Amino acid sequence: MQKDILEIRNLSKSYGRLKALDSLSLTVEKGSVFGILGPNGSGKTTTLGVLLDIIKADSGEYFWFGRQPDASVRKRIGALLEQPLFYPYLTAVQNLKIIADIRGVAYREINAVLDLVKLGDRKFYKYNTFSLGMKQRLAVAAAMLGNPDVLILDEPTNSLDPKGIADVRNLITEVAQSGVTIVLASHLLDEVEKVCSHVLVLEKGKKRYAGPVDEVLEGALSMEVAAKDMLLLETVLSQMPQVKTIKKQNGFFVLGIHEDFEPGLLNKKLSEQGIYLTHLAVRTKSLEKYFLELLSDDHE
Amino acid sequence: MNRLIKIDFRKYFYNRTFWVLSALYVVLVVLVFTGAEAFINKIVSNVGKNSPVTIPNFSLYSFPFVWHNLAFLAGFFKIFLALIVIIFITNEFSYKTIRQNVMSGMSRVEFLFSKVLFVFFISLFVTLILFLTAFLLGLTHTEHITASLVFSKMYFVPTYFLEVFTFLLIALMFAFVLQKQGLTIGLFALYYYVVEPIIAFRLPDAVARFLPVRITAHLIDVPNSALMKLFGVNFREYVSWLDVSVCLAYSVLFVVITYLFLKNRDL
């Protein structure tokens, strides 16, 4: 079995003069939870739309499971794109039956996915009586129908209440543990940070970063320190194995440190050398901060 | 194909608009079929009051003329069917369910084919209604029924099917290209009532008769009645193979055009 679930080569798409996708290349490995991050209008939905044959790319190609994409390949992909799309006059079950027929899935699987998104008690209600959050849940259920090998979720927690958001996140984590590859587009950074193993950062249709989330957040832990004798401090710090980087910034040293290194330990070690800190602060670098840094680079 | 029929069936079966429009069509057509003879006779007898020649009463329903008469009459109601087709195809775009269908694993060709099947079954259904009412009216209004009398002009029934099918494929093409419901209904009506008549007026008759709406309408010509013969007007009482071939060619053409349009389009 091939390792790459999805391979994208130089995909481009323009809407008039606007470049929605600019020569994007990417591979998604089997079993990963792949987050696509980017501000509004950065090409997240366009990318997913192309991968689902909803949007036709101007150039470039993509392969699902190492194959040229066709309709039968999409039967192995569960997708939720942008907003729930169902027949308003049909009930939840009738809507899912249509999708089951399209995908060649047995009707008995419908109840299971409806229970999964907690819509079991509303399954015989018409779609147009649903609240926004329930519509979104139904869309998640539709994506899960037939145990797809890949789940594509575009803003899956849109219009959900906090409980619903937590439910969907748990669901994503559970599904991911069962070996399903997940591609998740979101502008909510903590969402991606919480559930994703890999991340692609898009800006104006261009790839800004792609790789494991761990690597993005590497050096995520940092400390700011200062002492009266900065020179001595620097020599002592540079001999510590736990300190990876030292950068001078605004009269402090900003230290890149190993994860298990904590301020108390640093303090203790320095006082043993006769150095007493005048300033010590711990910075936790979140994906959000990283993301903002990355995007602001370009505009300097 | 069964799968596509099953999928599409569910989309219409539970839709109230579909049933209301269908019921309306059936009631309307059956009323017109059964009332037409009395209506025409009444008008003719009023007009003919002062006529020196006695005008014979019409019999619309006697075999074998009933097939031609009612098939011609039914042709006036196909615009109603076009409305149903347009509503349900543009619905897929306004609900964006075509997206959901395609991303769930339907190909664009399958989607188009499912709608061609929809048009096919509507045409089949209305042809069946024509057949049944004409058959029953014929049975009850013909004095000496023989098998040859019943069957001799029955070819107007399948011809009616082709008329409706080709016509509805024009509506299908409009719906797929324009996608917006109001716009499609508006422009289709405009084409049907204004644009094509104007084009036809500008063209020589020999060419104009091959325009899509016109050729479907003239596939079944005005039935000759005793009255028409009285005036020396003589319409075509047969179906021309040329017309049939052109209609078939149009049917293929409209589906191909729709396919080419749908193939590379963002949904």
Contacts between the chains, C-beta under 8 A, distances in Angstrom:
chain1	res1	chain2	res2	distance
A	49	B	266	7.5
A	52	B	102	7.3
A	52	B	103	4.0
A	53	B	102	5.9
A	53	B	103	7.0
A	53	B	108	7.6
A	54	B	99	5.2
A	54	B	102	6.2
A	54	B	103	5.8
A	54	B	266	6.9
A	54	B	267	4.9
A	55	B	266	4.7
A	55	B	267	7.5
A	56	B	264	5.2
A	56	B	265	6.9
A	56	B	266	6.0
A	70	B	107	6.9
A	71	B	102	7.8
A	71	B	105	5.5
A	71	B	106	6.2
A	71	B	107	3.6
A	71	B	110	6.8
A	72	B	105	6.8
A	74	B	102	7.7
A	74	B	103	6.1
A	74	B	104	6.9
A	74	B	105	4.4
A	75	B	104	7.5
A	75	B	105	3.7
A	77	B	103	7.8
A	79	B	103	4.9
A	79	B	104	7.7
A	81	B	99	6.8
A	81	B	103	6.4
A	83	B	96	7.8
A	85	B	95	6.5
A	85	B	96	4.6
A	85	B	97	5.5
A	85	B	99	5.6
A	85	B	100	4.1
A	86	B	95	7.3
A	86	B	97	6.7
A	86	B	100	6.9
A	87	B	11	6.3
A	87	B	95	6.2
A	87	B	97	5.9
A	88	B	95	6.7
A	89	B	14	6.5
A	89	B	15	5.4
A	89	B	16	7.0
A	90	B	10	7.4
A	90	B	11	7.8
A	90	B	14	5.6
A	94	B	10	6.2
A	94	B	14	6.0
A	97	B	10	6.3
A	98	B	7	5.6
A	98	B	10	5.5
A	98	B	11	6.9
A	98	B	101	7.8
A	99	B	100	7.3
A	99	B	104	5.0
A	101	B	3	6.0
A	101	B	6	5.5
A	101	B	7	4.7
A	101	B	10	7.5
A	102	B	3	7.9
A	102	B	7	6.1
A	102	B	101	6.2
A	102	B	104	4.5
A	102	B	105	5.3
A	102	B	106	5.1
A	103	B	104	5.7
A	103	B	105	5.0
A	104	B	3	7.6
A	104	B	105	7.8
A	142	B	100	7.4
A	142	B	104	7.4
